[in-house]
Amino acid sequence: MIHPERHIFEQTPDSLAEYCAERGWPAFRAKQILEWVYAKRAASPSEMTNLPKLAREQLAKDFTFSSADIIQHQLATDATQKLLMQWRDQPAPNNASINVINPDPSRQTECVMIPSRDTRADGLPARRTACISSQVGCPVGCTFCASGLGGLDANLTAGRIVEQVWQLSRLPDIDRITNVVFMGMGEPLANLKPVIRAVEIINAPWGPAIGARQITISTVGLPKAIDTLADELDLPVTLALSLHAPNDELRRQLIPWAEHATIEQILDACRRWFEKTKREITLEYILLSRINDRPEHARQLADVAKTLRANVNLIRYNEVDPLPFNRPINADVIKFQSILKDRGVNAHIRASRGRDIAAACGQLRHESASRKEA
């Protein structure tokens, strides 16, 4: 289990104000610290030049400012960027960098920055989406996904979840992250409390300040956890259900955890989510050639989607070596979408981004482990 250090990215104005008061520091020092962390993206207290030297030294002793080593940074031809991060078992002394000699896949996650194709007046992408992980590995074991190939190694703390957004915001020519999707490694609702806390920090005006409507939490469908999320997270985030099959029999073949809840039980929880939050559900559906992309599947999916307020995102399967699935041809994808639209379902074909660096949906994994196996 990863060591739960005292992470600066888990602190709030109140917790830092209490910390400052205990040391006899002025109250405004808490605001200064948070501004350095989020607005100026300082990597260590030594960069906080308007703090006294003794305060900077004390902060370095008491908090972890970065708990991961970036052991790989990849840039795709479509400008998508991916980071392979290795989480340390324990905080580095004085937040000094650790030279990773033997990368350990059991402590690694990947996160991705996806820029939109349209740009602002200053040339930056209009949207810069952080796709972040909530766990090291994944316990769900979807048969078509790379993230669960090695199972689950650990849950990430709220601070380590937020740190991914911070790390991605520091990439060249990014300026700031505008959207966050919990669609990286792991099942977010299987690590619910840290995810809720991370979302609150990511949304906070003193934090990354990303609007709640620009935050999406993706889940394979855990009814009780969906209910808890609706009760405990008082923010209008988007809930995305990874459906991937229109009937229980096929879904159980593709998603082992589907044996714990039927589609109807999951949809009931999604209806309760809508009743409480008034936020539509997004149904995520990965199209696997000749497996779940046939016209009869589209008709069944339309029947499912029309039972609740939802839109459908169709995602072409992104190849994962050595899994035995194939990417569908364009004609089948377009026909599938047409059947949904003809039945009154709002369906979009989502573009695959970062495929050439294995950063697309379903491709995130313990990268060094895959290289070792190869």
NUTIVEX-419004 format. One record per residue: x, y, z of N, C-alpha, C in turn; residue in three letters. Coordinates in steps of 0.05 Angstrom, whole numbers, plus 32768, in hexadecimal, padded with zeros to 4 digits. Layout:
XYZXYZXYZala ...
END
This chain:
80117FE88000800080008000801280198000met 800A802C7FF0801A80457FEE801780558008ile 802E80608011802F806F8029801F80898027his 800C808E80397FFB80A68038800980BE8044pro 801A80CC8034802880E2803F801680FA8044glu 8021810E805280118127805780158138803Earg 80018138802C8003814380127FF881608011his 8007817280057FFF818D80037FE5818F7FF2ile 7FE1817C7FE07FC9817D7FCF7FB081737FDDphe 7FB2816C7FF67F9A816580057F93817B8019glu 7FA2819080197F9D81A6802C7F8881B98021gln 7F7A81C680347F6681DA802E7F6D81F4803Bthr 7F60820A80357F66822380437F6482208061pro 7F4F8211806A7F4B820E80877F6281FD8094asp 7F6981E780877F7E81D680937F9981E58093ser 7F9F81F4807E7FB88203807E7FB7821B8091leu 7FA0822780957F9E823D80A87FA3823280C4ala 7F99821A80CA7F9E820E80E47FBB820780E7glu 7FC781FD80D27FE481F780D27FF4821080D8tyr 7FED822680CA7FFC823F80CD7FF9824A80EAcys 7FE0824880F47FDB8252810F7FEB82438124ala 7FED822981217FFD82198134801A82218135glu 8024822D811F80408235811E804482538122arg 802E826181288030827D812C8034828E8113gly 802D828280FC8030829180E3801782A280DEtrp 801982B880CF800182C880C97FED82B880B9pro 7FD382BF80BC7FBE82B080B07FBF82B08091ala 7FCA82C780867FCB82C880687FDF82B5805Cphe 7FF082A8806D8004829680627FF7827E8055arg 7FE08275805F7FD2825E80537FCA82658036ala 7FC0827D80317FB8828580167FD082868004lys 7FE68290800F7FFF82927FFF800882767FF6gln 8007826380088010824880017FFF823C7FEBile 7FE5823F7FED7FD382347FD97FD782417FBEleu 7FDC825B7FBE7FE1826A7FA57FFA82607F98glu 800F825B7FA7802782507F9C802382357F90trp 801382247F9E800F82097F957FFF82087F7Bval 7FE882167F7B7FD682137F657FD882287F4Ftyr 7FD982427F577FDB82577F437FF782587F36ala 800C82557F46802782577F3C8034823B7F38lys 802682267F41802F820A7F3D804B82067F47arg 805182107F5F806B820C7F6B806F81EE7F72ala 808681E47F6B808C81C77F70809781C27F8Bala 80A081D67F9A80AA81D37FB580A981ED7FC4ser 80AA81ED7FDE80AA82057FEE80C182187FE7pro 80D7820D7FDD80EE821F7FD780E782347FC2ser 80D2822F7FB280CA82427F9E80B882587FA9glu 80AF82567FC1809C82697FCD80AB82817FD8met 80B382927FC780C782A77FCE80BC82BC7FE1thr 80A282BF7FE4809782D37FF7809282C88012asn 809A82AF8017809982A3803180B582A4803Eleu 80B682A8805980D082A8806680DE828D8063pro 80F8828D806381088275805F8101825F8073lys 80FD8267808C80F6825280A080DB8245809Aleu 80C88255809080AE824B808980B082378072ala 80C0823E805E80C4822C804780D182128050arg 80E48213806280F181FB806C80DD81EA807Cglu 80CC81F7808C80B981E8809C80A481DA808Agln 809B81E88075808881DC8063809481C38055leu 80AD81C5804D80BB81AF804080BC81978052ala 80BF819B806C80C08185808080A581798084lys 8090818A808480758181808D806381768077asp 8069817E805D8057817680488066816A8030phe 8058815880228062814E80098056815F7FF3thr 8066816B7FE2805C817B7FCC805A816C7FB2phe 806A81587FAF806881467F978070812A7FA1ser 805E81177F9D806380FC7FA7806780E87F90ser 806B80F37F78807080E17F61808880EA7F51ala 809580D67F4680AB80DC7F32809F80D77F17asp 80A380EA7F05809B80E77EE980B080D77EDBile 80AA80BE7ED580BE80AD7EC980BB80AA7EABile 80A580B57EA080A380B77E83808F80CC7E7Cgln 809680DC7E67808480F17E5C808380ED7E3Ehis 806B80E87E34806880E27E17805580F77E0Agln 805C80FE7DF2804C81117DE2804281037DC9leu 802881027DC5801C80F57DAD801C81097D96ala 801780FE7D7E8016810E7D667FFE81217D66thr 7FEA811B7D767FD3812D7D787FD581407D90asp 7FED81437D9C7FF381557DB27FE9814B7DCDala 7FDE81337DCE7FD881277DE87FF281207DF6thr 7FF281257E11800A811F7E208004810B7E37gln 801680F97E3C801280E57E51802A80E47E64lys 802380E27E7E803780E07E92803580C47EA0leu 804C80B77EA2804E809F7EB3805A80A77ECDleu 804B80A47EE3805380AE7EFD805880967F10met 806E80977F1E807380837F33807180907F4Egln 805E80857F5E805980907F78806D80847F8Ctrp 807780967F9D808B808D7FB1807E807F7FC8arg 808B806B7FD38080805E7FEB807F80728002asp 809380848004809480978019809C80B2800Dgln 809580C8801B809D80E2801180BB80E5800Epro 80C480F37FFA80E180F87FF780EA810C800Cala 810181088018810B811B802D810D81378021pro 8101814B802F81018166802680F781698009asn 80E68156800180DA81577FE680EF81567FD0asn 8106814A7FD6811B81487FC2811381337FADala 811C81367F95811581247F7F812381097F84ser 811580F37F7E812080D97F80812780CE7F64ile 813F80C57F61814780BA7F47813D809D7F46asn 812980987F34811D807D7F328130806C7F21val 813C80587F2F814E80467F21813F802D7F17ile 812E80237F28811E800B7F22810080117F23asn 80F4801B7F0D80D880217F0E80C780097F17pro 80B4800E7F2980A37FF97F3480877FFC7F2Aasp 807D7FEB7F1880627FED7F0D804C7FED7F23pro 80527FE17F3A803D7FE07F4E80387FFB7F5Bser 8047800F7F548043802A7F5F8040803E7F49arg 803780367F31803680487F1A801A804D7F11gln 801580657F087FFC806C7EFA8003807E7EE3thr 7FF1807F7ED07FF480917EB97FDD80A57EBAglu 7FE380BD7EB17FCE80D27EAE7FD480E07E93cys 7FBF80ED7E887FC180F77E6D7FB681137E6Cval 7FC381247E5C7FB8813F7E557FAF813E7E38met 7F9581447E347F8981437E197F81815F7E11ile 7F8F816B7DFE7F8781867DF57F7181857DE0pro 7F5F81987DE07F4B81987DCB7F5781A17DB1ser 7F4A819C7D9B7F5581A37D817F5181C17D7Aarg 7F3C81CC7D867F3781E97D827F4881F97D96asp 7F5082127D8F7F6282227D9F7F55823C7DA7thr 7F6182497DBB7F5982637DC47F6882787DB4arg 7F6282917DB97F7082A77DAA7F8E82A77DAFala 7F96829D7DC77FB3829D7DCD7FC182847DC2asp 7FB382737DB47FBF825C7DA97FBE82437DBAgly 7FB682457DD37FB3822E7DE47F9A821E7DDEleu 7F9A82047DE27F8181F47DDE7F6B81FF7DEFpro 7F5382007DE47F3C820B7DF37F3681FA7E0Cala 7F3A81E07E0A7F3781CE7E217F5081BE7E24arg 7F5881BB7E3D7F6E81AA7E447F6581977E5Aarg 7F5F817E7E517F52816B7E637F6681587E70thr 7F6581567E8A7F7681447E997F67812A7E9Dala 7F7181147E937F6680F97E977F7780ED7EADcys 7F6C80E97EC57F7B80E17EDC7F7380C67EE8ile 7F8580BB7EF77F8080A07F037F7980A37F20ser 7F6980907F2A7F6180907F467F6D80787F56ser 7F7980657F477F85804E7F537F9E80467F44gln 7FAF80377F517FC6802B7F447FBD800F7F3Aval 7FBA800D7F207FAD7FF57F147F8F7FF87F16gly 7F817FE27F137F647FE37F147F597FC87F1Ccys 7F457FC77F2E7F3A7FAD7F377F247FA27F25pro 7F1A7FB27F127F027FA97F037F087F937EEFval 7F1F7F957EE17F287F807ECF7F197F7F7EB5gly 7F0F7F967EAA7F027F957E907F147F877E7Ccys 7F097F747E6D7F197F637E5C7F277F717E45thr 7F1E7F897E3F7F297F987E287F3B7FAF7E31phe 7F407FB27E4A7F4D7FCA7E557F697FC47E60cys 7F7C7FD57E5A7F987FD07E647F9B7FD67E81ala 7F8B7FE87E8C7F907FF17EA87F8E7FDB7EBDser 7F7D7FC77EB77F797FB27ECB7F897F997EC6gly 7F9B7F9A7EB37FAA7F817EAD7FBA7F767EC5leu 7FC47F887ED67FD37F7F7EED7FC37F807F07gly 7FA97F857F057F987F877F1D7F9C7FA17F2Bgly 7F937FA27F447F957FBA7F557FAD7FB87F68leu 7FBD7FCE7F687FD47FCE7F7A7FCF7FE17F92asp 7FC17FF77F8E7FBD800A7FA47FA8801F7F9Cala 7F9B802B7FB07F8B80437FAC7F9D805B7FAEasn 7F9680707F9F7FA480897FA17F96809B7FB5leu 7FA580AA7FC47F9A80BD7FD77F8F80D57FC7thr 7F7F80E67FD47F7480FD7FC77F8B81107FBEala 7FA081127FCE7FB681237FC67FC4811A7FADgly 7FC781007FAA7FD480F57F927FC280F67F7Aarg 7FA880F67F7E7F9680FA7F677F9881177F5Eile 7F97812A7F707F9981467F697FB5814C7F5Dval 7FC9813F7F677FE481447F5C7FE6813E7F3Eglu 7FD7812B7F347FD781267F187FCE813E7F08gln 7FB9814B7F117FAF81637F037FC481797F04val 7FD1817B7F1B7FE6818F7F1E7FFE81897F0Ctrp 800681707F0B801D81687EF98016816E7EDCgln 7FFE81677ED37FF7816C7EB87FF5818A7EB1leu 7FED819A7EC57FEB81B77EC0800681C47EBDser 801C81B67EC6803681C17EC4804481BA7EAAarg 803781AA7E99804381A37E7F804681BC7E6Eleu 805981BC7E5B805E81D47E4B804581DC7E3Bpro 804081F67E39802A82017E28800E81F77E30asp 800A81F17E4A7FF081E97E537FE282007E61ile 7FF0820F7E717FE482267E807FD4821B7E98asp 7FBD820F7E927FAD82037EA87F9B81EE7E9Carg 7F9381DB7EAD7F8081C77EA57F6481D27EA7ile 7F5381CC7E937F3881D67E927F2381C17E99thr 7F2981A87E947F1681927E997F25817A7EA5asn 7F16816B7EB57F2281537EC27F0F813C7EBEval 7F1A81257EB57F0A810C7EB47F1880F77EC4val 7F0980EA7ED57F1380D37EE47F0E80BA7ED3phe 7F1F80B87EBE7F1D80A27EAB7F3880957EA6met 7F4B80997EB87F65808C7EB67F6480717EC3gly 7F7980697ED07F7A804F7EDD7F69804E7EF6met 7F5B80377EF97F4C80337F127F2E80387F0Fgly 7F1F802F7F227F0280337F257EFE80497F3Aglu 7EF780617F337EF580777F467EE380717F5Epro 7ECC80647F597EB9805F7F6E7EC280497F81leu 7ED7803B7F7A7EE380277F8C7EF880347F9Eala 7EFC804E7F9B7F0E805E7FAC7F0080787FB2asn 7EE780757FBC7ED4808B7FBB7EDB80A47FCCleu 7EE380A07FE57EE880B77FF67EFF80C87FEClys 7F1680BC7FE57F2B80CD7FD97F2380DB7FBFpro 7F1380CD7FAF7F0A80DA7F967EF880F27F9Cval 7EE580EF7FAF7ED481057FB67EE4811D7FC0ile 7EF781177FD27F08812D7FDC7F18813A7FC6arg 7F23812A7FB47F3381347F9E7F2281467F8Cala 7F09813E7F867EF7814E7F757EF281697F83val 7EED81697F9D7EE781827FAB7EFF81957FA9glu 7F18818A7FAB7F30819A7FAA7F3481A47F8Dile 7F3081937F7A7F33819A7F5E7F2081B17F56ile 7F0881B07F627EF481C57F5C7EF881DE7F6Basn 7F0681DE7F827F0781F47F947F14820D7F87ala 7F0982257F8D7F14823E7F817F3182437F8Apro 7F3A82387FA07F55823B7FA97F6782257F9Ftrp 7F5B82117F917F6A81FA7F867F6D81FD7F68gly 7F6B81E87F597F6C81EA7F3C7F5581F97F30pro 7F3F81FC7F407F28820C7F387F1C82037F1Eala 7F1781E97F1B7F0B81DF7F037EED81DB7F09ile 7EDC81E67EF87EBF81E57EFC7EB581C97EFFgly 7EA181C57F117E9681AB7F157E8B819E7EFCala 7E7F81AE7EEB7E7481A47ED27E89819B7EBEarg 7EA281A27EC47EB9819A7EB37EC781827EBFgln 7EBB81767ED37EC7815E7EE07EB581467EDCile 7EC081307ED27EB181187ECC7EBD81017EDCthr 7EAB80F27EE97EB380D97EF87EA880C27EE9ile 7EB980B07EE07EB180987ED17EB180807EE3ser 7E9C806F7EE17E9A80577EF17E8F80407EE1thr 7E9880287EE97E8D80107EDC7E71800A7EE6val 7E6980187EFB7E4D80157F057E4B80067F1Fgly 7E4E80157F367E4B800A7F507E3480197F5Eleu 7E1C800D7F5E7E04801B7F667E0680297F81pro 7E10801B7F967E1180277FB07E24803F7FB1lys 7E3B803C7FA27E4E80517FA17E4380697F92ala 7E3380647F7D7E27807B7F6E7E14808A7F81ile 7E05807B7F917DF380897FA47E0380997FB9asp 7E19808E7FC27E2A809C7FD67E3680B57FC9thr 7E3F80B27FB07E4B80C97FA27E3680E07F9Fleu 7E1E80D97F997E0880ED7F967E0280FA7FB1ala 7E0480EB7FC77DFE80F67FE17E1481077FECasp 7E2D80FF7FE77E44810C7FF57E5381217FE4glu 7E4F81217FCA7E5D81357FB97E4981497FB0leu 7E4981607FBB7E3681757FB57E4081877F9Fasp 7E47817B7F897E5181897F717E45817D7F58leu 7E3E818E7F447E3181837F2C7E4581787F18pro 7E5381637F207E6681557F0E7E5681437EFBval 7E6481397EE77E5781277ED47E5E810A7EDCthr 7E4A80F97EDB7E4F80DC7EE17E4E80CE7EC6leu 7E6380BE7EC17E6580AE7EA87E6480917EB0ala 7E5280827EA37E5080667EA97E5D80567E92leu 7E7180467E997E7E80357E857E6D801D7E81ser 7E5C801E7E6D7E4880097E697E547FF27E57leu 7E5B7FF97E3F7E6B7FE77E2D7E5C7FCE7E23his 7E447FCA7E2C7E337FB47E227E167FBB7E29ala 7E037FB37E177DE77FBB7E1B7DD77FA67E2Apro 7DE37F8F7E317DD57F7B7E407DE77F6E7E55asn 7DDC7F627E697DEC7F587E7F7DFE7F417E77asp 7DF47F2F7E667E047F187E5E7E1E7F207E51glu 7E1D7F327E3E7E357F3B7E307E467F4C7E43leu 7E397F5C7E547E497F6D7E667E597F5D7E7Aarg 7E4E7F477E837E5D7F367E967E757F297E88arg 7E737F247E6E7E8A7F197E607EA17F2E7E5Dgln 7E997F477E5B7EAD7F5C7E567EB87F697E70leu 7EA67F6A7E857EAD7F787E9D7EA87F657EB5ile 7EBC7F597EC17EB87F467ED77EA77F527EEEpro 7EAA7F6B7EF47E9B7F777F0A7E7D7F797F04trp 7E757F757EEB7E597F767EE47E487F617EF2ala 7E557F4D7EFD7E477F387F0C7E3B7F437F26glu 7E457F5A7F2F7E3D7F657F497E237F767F46his 7E1D7F7F7F2E7E057F8F7F2B7DFB7F8D7F0Eala 7DE17F8B7F0A7DD67F8A7EEF7DD57FA67EE4thr 7DD17FA77ECA7DCE7FC17EBD7DB77FD17EC8ile 7DA07FC37ECE7D897FD17ED87D8F7FDC7EF4glu 7D9D7FCD7F057DA47FD87F1F7DB67FF07F1Dgln 7DC97FF07F0A7DDA80077F067DCA801F7EFCile 7DB880197EE97DA7802F7EDE7D95803B7EF3leu 7D8C802B7F067D7C80367F1C7D8C804A7F2Casp 7DA580437F317DB780557F407DBC806F7F30ala 7DBE806C7F167DC280837F047DAA80957F04cys 7D9280897F057D7980997F067D7880A87F21arg 7D80809B7F367D8180A97F507D9580C07F4Farg 7DAC80BB7F427DC080D07F3E7DB480E87F30trp 7DA580E37F1B7D9980F97F0C7D8481087F1Dphe 7D7480F97F2B7D5F81057F3C7D6C81187F51glu 7D8381107F5B7D8F81217F707DA081387F64lys 7DAE81337F4E7DC181467F447DB781567F2Cthr 7DA2814B7F1E7D9881567F057DAD81577EEFlys 7DC081457EF17DD681437EDD7DD281297ECDarg 7DD2812D7EB27DCF81167EA07DE781037EA3glu 7DE280E97E9E7DF780D57E9F7E0380D37E83ile 7E1D80CE7E827E2A80C77E697E2F80A97E68thr 7E25809C7E547E2A807F7E517E42807C7E3Eleu 7E5880707E497E70806B7E397E6E804F7E2Eglu 7E73804C7E147E7080327E077E87802E7DF4tyr 7E9A801C7DFB7EB080157DEA7EA780007DD6ile 7EAB80077DBC7EA37FF57DA77EB97FE17DA0leu 7EB37FC87DA47EC67FB27D9F7EBC7FA37D85leu 7ECD7FA27D717EC57F977D587EBA7F7B7D5Aser 7EA17F787D4F7E937F5F7D4E7E8B7F537D69arg 7E8E7F637D7E7E877F597D997E6F7F687DA4ile 7E707F837DA47E5A7F937DAF7E527FAA7D9Dasn 7E5A7FA87D837E557FBE7D707E427FB77D5Aasp 7E327FA27D5E7E1F7F997D4A7E057FAA7D4Barg 7DF57FAB7D367DDC7FBB7D377DCA7FB37D4Dpro 7DC97F987D537DB77F907D697DC07F9C7D84glu 7DDB7F9F7D877DE57FAC7DA07DDD7FC97DA1his 7DDE7FD67D8A7DD67FF37D897DB97FF67D91ala 7DA87FE47D877D8C7FE67D8D7D877FE17DABarg 7D957FCD7DB67D937FC87DD37D9D7FE07DE3gln 7DB37FEB7DDB7DBE80027DE97DAB801A7DE8leu 7D9E801E7DD27D8A80347DD07D7480307DE4ala 7D6B80177DE87D5680117DFB7D5F80187E18asp 7D7980117E1D7D8480177E387D8680357E3Cval 7D9180437E287D9780607E2B7D7D80707E2Fala 7D6780677E237D4E80767E247D4080737E3Elys 7D4A80627E507D3D805F7E6A7D4680747E7Fthr 7D5980857E777D62809A7E897D6D80B27E79leu 7D7280C87E877D7D80E07E7A7D9A80DB7E75arg 7DA180D57E5C7DBD80CD7E577DC480D47E3Aala 7DDE80D77E367DE980D87E1B7DFE80C27E19asn 7E0580BA7E017E1780A47DFC7E3080AD7DEEval 7E4780A57DFA7E6180A97DED7E6A808E7DE2asn 7E6E808D7DC87E7880757DBB7E9680787DB7leu 7EA580637DC07EC280647DBF7ECC804C7DB0ile 7EDB80517D9B7EE7803B7D8C7EFC802E7D9Earg 7EFD80147D9E7F1080067DAE7F2D800D7DA6tyr 7F3D80137DBA7F5980197DB67F6A80017DBDasn 7F7A7FF87DAA7F887FDE7DAC7F9A7FDD7DC4glu 7F997FC67DD27FAA7FC07DE87FB77FA57DE4val 7FD17FA57DE17FE07F8C7DDD7FE47F7F7DF9asp 7FDD7F667DFD7FD67F517DEA7FB97F4A7DEApro 7FA77F5C7DF07F8A7F557DF27F7E7F4F7DD7leu 7F6B7F3C7DD57F627F317DBC7F4A7F407DB0pro 7F4A7F5B7DB37F337F6A7DA87F3D7F7B7D91phe 7F297F837D7F7F307F937D687F207FAD7D68asn 7F2B7FC17D5B7F1E7FDB7D587F097FD87D42arg 7EF17FE37D467EDC7FE07D317EE27FF27D19pro 7ED87FEA7D027EDB7FFB7CEA7EC880137CECile 7ECF80287CDE7EBF80417CDF7EA2803D7CD7asn 7E9E802C7CC27E8280287CB97E71801D7CCFala 7E7B800A7CDF7E6C7FFE7CF47E6680127D0Basp 7E7A80237D107E7780377D257E61804B7D1Dval 7E6280557D057E4E80687CFB7E32805C7CFAile 7E3080437CF27E1680367CF17E0B80327D0Dlys 7E1D802C7D207E1580297D3C7E0980437D47phe 7E1880597D417E0E80737D4A7DF4807A7D3Dgln 7DF180747D237DD8807B7D157DC0806D7D21ser 7DC380547D287DAD80457D357DA580527D4File 7DB8805B7D5F7DB280687D787DA380837D72leu 7DAD80927D607DA180AC7D5A7D8580A97D4Flys 7D8180957D3D7D6680907D327D5280897D48asp 7D5C807F7D5E7D4A80787D757D49808E7D8Aarg 7D5380A57D837D5180BD7D957D6680BF7DAAgly 7D7C80B07DA77D9180B17DBB7DA780C57DB2val 7DAF80D67DC47DC580E97DBF7DE080DA7DC0asn 7DEC80D47DA97E0480C37DA97E1A80D17D9Aala 7E3280D17DA67E4A80DD7D9A7E6080C87D96his 7E6F80CB7D817E8780BA7D7D7E9F80CA7D88ile 7EAB80BF7D9D7EC180CD7DAA7EDB80C77D9Carg 7EEB80DC7D967F0480D87D897F1880CC7D9Cala 7F2880B97D917F3E80AD7DA17F5680C07D9Fser 7F6180C77DB77F7780DA7DB87F8F80CC7DC5arg 7FA780D17DB97FBF80C67DC57FC480A87DC0gly 7FB8809D7DAB7FBB80807DA77FD880787DA2arg 7FE8808A7D94800380837D8D801680827DA5asp 800D808B7DBD801D80897DD5800E80797DEAile 7FFA80697DE17FE980597DF37FDD80697E0Aala 7FD280817E027FC580927E157FA780947E12ala 7F9C80857DFF7F8080867DF97F7080757E0Dala 7F5680777E0C7F44806A7E1F7F4A804C7E1Fcys 7F4F80417E377F5380257E3B7F70801C7E37gly 7F83802F7E317F9E80277E2C7FB1802D7E43gln 7FA8803B7E587FBA80427E6E7FC180297E7Eleu 7FDB80277E867FE3800F7E947FFE80157EA2arg 800880007EAF802380017EBB80377FFF7EA4his 804080167E9A804E80167E80806880067E81glu 807880097E9780917FFB7E98808C7FDD7E9Bser 80767FD57EA7806F7FB97EA9806A7FAD7E8Eala 805B7FBC7E7D80557FB27E62806F7FAF7E52ser 80817FC17E55809B7FBF7E4680AA7FA77E50arg 80AA7FA27E6A80B97F8B7E7580AD7F717E6Alys 80927F6F7E6980857F577E5F808B7F537E41glu 808C7F6A7E3280927F687E1680AE7F5E7E11ala 
END
